């Protein structure tokens, strides 16, 4: 006879120390994404560092302090990021941690096929419902595939984790160890835009119309566009990450999803980062549909949204239209992520368009980010054939169907006057 879920729950609930005994030397350990990182489990892992060696930590994106990248853990842990965050950037560029360049939409397949194997997945979930299902909460993205693929799954059960709707539910029978620990979720807010960035955002907003379905990429400039859309009507959302700014647009009536051709009336996303206000808002809210990365980021799925508009940031754009967004020369800065998936999905969408947004110069104004050619070592994330709109504080350049000479002229016109 199969035990009832309360019996299973009781059998699987163990102490932190007992659960983390499953992490052995040389193990590959997956950590849940961004604000869903199970901080209690991670701290427990660090406390066991002197018993471990060559443990590889796999992570999509880190928004916390990433203490496991500290030099004192160099022989204990090796961090491997699929997207470079602020806390891991120095370690990666110093060669003490790794970066794996890959489309986020392809990571679930790497897990399931064992190309990137996972020994232990450390995740954070809500308490179970009346049927024994926990929710992955604010992070589904590549976490669901990790849960399905890992040899051992250890979950921190946290009452602060919202129960989100969509493909977020996991039965406790699929989890090997449960560790109960309530702890505030990590919170994250994008910094306010500076004057130049605000003008970039205003120019981007000019390209977004009533009834469009929007994707807002990771970065403070794309998310800084959202407050400028309060006068739009019936916007839809199909995006990788939701932040507090989306809540404001829902509450003021700008986001309704009523004109969406795919999942009408739903805000489709893969994970969310923000404050407690956002987490409370998505809790049991059927307006939000949290889906895995291989569905949210798939260009073929994205393209099913008519009038799909993708807004992404970049480090630099050359005069032929090539876009670098993951590095500054040889220095890795972010990652491939989902930028190109959304750029191409929007391009295939009926009435869709993709927008690359960036200030015209570096922060100190000493160099142009519209350049004759990309820096040595720069990685091309979007080719000259992918790019439609490039936007700076000086205007909008439309490149699709333009010759190299026409592209160069259009991009020079939106460069800083000092560099034209």
Residue pairs with C-beta under 8 A, 6 or more apart in sequence:
3 11
5 128
5 131
5 132
5 171
5 172
5 173
6 132
8 132
8 172
8 173
9 128
9 132
9 172
9 178
12 172
12 175
12 176
12 177
12 178
13 157
13 178
13 179
13 180
14 177
14 178
14 179
15 179
16 40
16 41
16 44
16 179
16 181
17 44
18 177
19 41
19 44
19 154
19 177
19 179
20 41
20 44
20 45
20 48
20 154
22 120
22 152
22 154
22 176
22 177
23 29
23 45
23 48
23 52
23 55
23 119
23 120
24 52
24 119
25 52
25 53
25 54
25 55
26 53
26 54
26 55
27 55
27 56
27 119
27 120
28 55
28 56
28 58
28 116
28 117
28 118
28 119
28 120
29 45
29 55
29 56
29 57
29 58
29 118
29 119
29 120
29 121
29 122
30 57
30 58
30 59
30 118
30 120
30 121
30 122
30 123
30 146
30 150
31 37
31 38
31 42
31 57
31 58
31 59
31 62
31 122
32 38
32 121
32 122
32 123
32 124
32 136
32 139
32 143
32 146
33 59
33 60
33 61
33 139
33 141
33 142
33 143
33 271
34 60
34 61
34 62
34 63
34 138
34 139
34 186
34 188
34 241
34 271
34 273
35 63
35 138
35 139
35 185
35 186
35 187
35 188
35 271
35 272
35 273
35 274
36 123
36 124
36 136
36 137
36 138
36 139
36 143
36 161
36 185
36 186
36 271
37 59
37 62
37 63
37 64
37 124
37 186
38 122
38 123
38 124
38 155
38 156
38 158
39 64
39 183
39 186
40 156
40 158
40 179
40 181
40 183
41 122
41 124
41 154
41 156
41 179
42 67
42 68
42 122
45 52
45 55
45 68
45 122
46 67
46 68
46 73
49 73
49 76
49 77
50 76
52 76
52 77
53 75
53 76
54 75
54 76
54 78
55 76
55 77
55 78
56 77
56 78
56 79
56 80
57 68
57 77
57 78
57 79
57 80
58 80
58 82
58 116
58 118
59 79
59 80
59 81
59 82
59 88
60 81
60 82
60 83
60 104
60 107
60 141
60 142
61 81
61 82
61 83
61 85
61 218
61 335
62 79
62 81
62 85
62 87
62 88
63 85
63 86
63 87
63 186
63 188
63 273
64 87
64 186
65 87
66 79
66 85
66 87
66 88
66 91
67 73
68 77
68 79
69 77
69 79
69 87
69 88
69 90
69 91
69 96
69 97
71 96
74 96
78 97
78 98
79 88
79 91
79 92
79 97
79 98
80 97
80 98
80 99
80 100
81 88
81 92
81 97
81 98
81 99
81 100
81 335
82 99
82 100
82 102
82 104
82 107
82 142
82 335
83 104
83 218
83 334
83 335
83 336
83 337
84 92
84 99
84 326
84 332
84 333
84 334
84 335
88 97
89 332
89 333
91 97
92 98
92 99
92 332
93 331
93 332
99 332
99 335
100 116
101 326
101 335
101 336
101 379
102 110
102 336
103 297
103 336
103 337
103 338
103 340
103 341
104 141
104 142
104 240
104 293
104 297
104 336
104 337
104 338
104 341
105 293
105 294
105 296
105 297
105 298
105 299
105 338
105 341
106 294
107 116
107 142
107 145
107 293
107 294
108 142
108 144
108 145
108 292
108 293
108 294
109 115
109 145
109 294
110 116
111 117
111 118
111 142
111 145
111 146
111 148
111 149
112 145
112 148
112 149
114 149
117 149
118 146
118 149
118 150
118 151
119 150
119 151
119 152
120 150
120 151
120 152
120 153
120 154
121 143
121 146
121 147
121 149
121 150
121 152
121 153
121 154
122 154
122 156
123 136
123 143
123 146
123 147
123 153
123 154
123 155
123 156
124 137
124 155
124 156
124 158
124 161
124 185
125 134
125 135
125 136
125 137
125 155
125 156
125 157
125 158
125 161
125 170
125 175
126 134
126 135
126 137
126 157
126 158
126 159
126 161
126 162
126 163
127 134
127 157
127 159
128 134
128 157
128 172
129 163
131 171
132 171
132 172
132 173
133 169
133 170
133 171
133 172
134 155
134 157
134 169
134 170
134 171
134 172
134 175
135 161
135 162
135 163
135 164
135 168
135 169
135 170
136 143
136 144
136 147
136 164
136 168
136 169
136 170
136 290
137 161
137 162
137 163
137 164
137 168
137 279
138 161
138 162
138 164
138 185
138 271
138 272
138 273
138 279
138 282
139 271
139 272
140 164
140 166
140 167
140 168
140 270
140 271
140 290
140 291
140 292
140 293
141 240
141 270
141 271
141 292
141 293
141 296
142 292
142 293
144 167
144 168
144 170
144 292
145 292
145 293
145 294
147 153
147 170
147 174
147 175
148 174
152 176
152 177
153 174
153 175
153 176
153 177
154 175
154 176
154 177
154 178
154 179
155 175
155 177
155 178
155 179
156 179
156 180
156 181
156 183
157 178
157 179
157 180
157 181
158 181
158 182
158 183
158 185
159 182
160 182
160 183
160 184
160 185
160 279
161 185
161 279
162 279
162 280
162 282
162 283
162 284
163 283
163 284
164 282
164 283
164 284
164 285
164 288
164 290
165 284
165 285
165 286
165 288
165 289
165 290
166 288
166 289
166 290
166 291
167 290
167 291
167 292
167 295
168 290
172 178
184 276
185 276
185 279
187 274
187 275
187 276
188 273
188 274
188 275
189 243
189 244
189 274
189 275
190 219
190 220
190 223
190 224
190 243
191 220
192 224
193 201
193 220
193 221
193 224
196 359
196 360
196 393
197 220
197 221
197 224
197 359
197 393
198 224
199 393
200 221
200 357
200 358
200 359
200 391
200 392
200 393
201 221
201 224
201 225
201 228
201 357
202 228
203 357
203 391
203 392
203 393
203 395
203 396
204 221
204 222
204 225
204 311
204 355
204 357
204 391
205 225
205 228
205 229
206 396
207 309
207 353
207 355
207 389
207 391
207 396
208 214
208 225
208 229
208 232
208 235
208 309
209 232
209 307
210 232
210 233
210 234
210 235
211 233
211 234
211 235
211 236
211 259
211 307
212 232
212 235
212 236
212 307
212 308
212 309
213 235
213 236
213 237
213 238
213 257
213 259
213 260
213 261
213 262
213 305
213 306
213 307
213 308
213 309
214 229
214 235
214 236
214 237
214 238
214 239
214 309
214 310
214 311
215 237
215 238
215 239
215 240
215 302
215 308
215 309
215 310
215 311
215 342
215 346
216 222
216 223
216 225
216 226
216 239
216 241
216 243
216 311
217 240
217 310
217 311
217 312
217 313
217 337
217 338
217 339
217 342
218 240
218 241
218 313
218 334
218 337
219 312
219 313
221 313
221 357
221 358
221 359
222 311
222 312
222 313
222 357
223 243
223 245
225 311
225 357
226 243
226 245
226 246
226 248
226 249
227 245
227 248
229 235
229 249
229 254
230 248
230 249
230 252
230 254
231 254
232 254
233 253
233 254
233 256
234 256
234 257
234 258
234 259
235 249
235 254
235 255
235 256
235 257
236 255
236 256
236 257
236 258
236 259
236 260
236 264
236 305
237 246
237 255
237 257
237 267
237 268
237 269
238 260
238 262
238 263
238 268
238 296
238 302
238 305
238 308
239 267
239 268
239 269
239 296
240 269
240 270
240 271
240 293
240 296
240 297
240 337
240 338
240 342
241 269
241 270
241 271
241 272
241 273
242 267
242 269
242 271
242 272
242 273
242 274
242 278
242 282
242 288
243 272
243 273
243 274
243 278
244 274
244 275
244 277
244 278
246 255
246 267
246 278
247 277
247 278
247 281
249 255
250 267
250 287
255 267
256 265
257 263
257 264
257 265
257 266
257 267
257 287
258 264
258 265
259 307
260 266
260 305
261 304
261 305
261 306
262 268
262 301
262 304
262 305
263 289
265 287
266 287
266 288
266 289
267 287
267 288
267 289
268 289
268 291
268 296
269 288
269 289
269 290
269 291
269 296
270 290
270 291
270 292
270 293
270 296
270 297
271 290
272 278
272 279
272 282
272 290
282 288
282 290
293 338
295 301
296 338
297 338
297 341
297 342
298 341
298 345
299 341
299 342
299 344
299 345
299 348
300 345
300 348
301 345
302 308
302 310
302 341
302 342
302 344
302 345
302 346
302 348
302 349
303 345
303 346
303 348
303 349
303 352
304 349
305 345
305 349
305 352
306 349
306 350
306 351
306 352
307 349
307 350
307 351
307 352
308 345
308 346
308 349
308 351
308 352
308 353
309 346
309 352
309 353
309 354
309 355
310 342
310 343
310 345
310 346
310 352
310 353
310 354
310 355
311 355
311 357
312 325
312 339
312 342
312 343
312 354
312 355
312 356
312 357
313 325
313 356
313 357
313 358
314 323
314 324
314 325
314 356
314 357
314 358
314 369
314 381
315 324
315 325
315 326
315 327
315 328
315 333
315 358
315 369
315 378
316 323
316 324
316 358
316 369
316 370
316 371
316 374
316 375
316 378
317 323
317 324
317 356
317 358
317 369
317 370
317 371
317 387
317 390
317 411
318 370
318 371
318 372
318 373
318 374
319 370
319 371
319 372
319 373
319 404
319 407
319 408
319 411
319 412
320 384
320 404
320 407
320 408
321 383
321 384
321 387
321 390
321 399
321 407
321 411
322 374
322 380
322 382
322 383
322 384
322 387
323 356
323 380
323 381
323 382
323 386
323 387
324 374
324 375
324 378
324 379
324 380
324 381
325 334
325 339
325 381
325 382
326 332
326 333
326 334
326 335
326 336
326 337
326 379
326 381
327 333
327 334
327 377
327 378
327 379
328 375
328 378
329 375
329 376
329 377
329 378
330 376
330 377
331 377
336 379
336 381
339 381
339 382
340 381
340 382
340 386
342 354
343 354
343 356
343 382
343 386
343 387
344 354
344 386
345 352
346 352
346 353
346 354
346 388
347 353
347 354
347 386
347 388
353 388
353 389
354 386
354 387
354 388
354 389
355 388
355 389
355 390
355 391
356 382
356 387
356 389
356 390
356 391
357 390
357 391
357 392
358 369
358 390
358 391
358 392
359 369
359 392
359 393
360 368
360 369
360 370
360 392
360 393
360 394
360 414
360 415
360 416
360 419
361 367
361 368
361 369
361 416
361 418
361 419
362 368
362 369
365 416
365 418
368 415
368 416
368 418
368 419
369 392
370 392
370 411
370 412
370 414
370 415
370 416
370 419
374 380
384 399
384 407
387 399
387 400
388 398
388 399
388 400
389 396
389 397
389 398
389 399
390 396
390 397
390 399
390 410
390 411
390 414
391 397
391 414
392 414
392 415
394 413
394 414
394 415
394 416
394 417
395 413
395 414
396 414
397 407
397 410
397 411
397 413
397 414
398 410
399 407
399 410
399 411
402 410
412 420
413 420
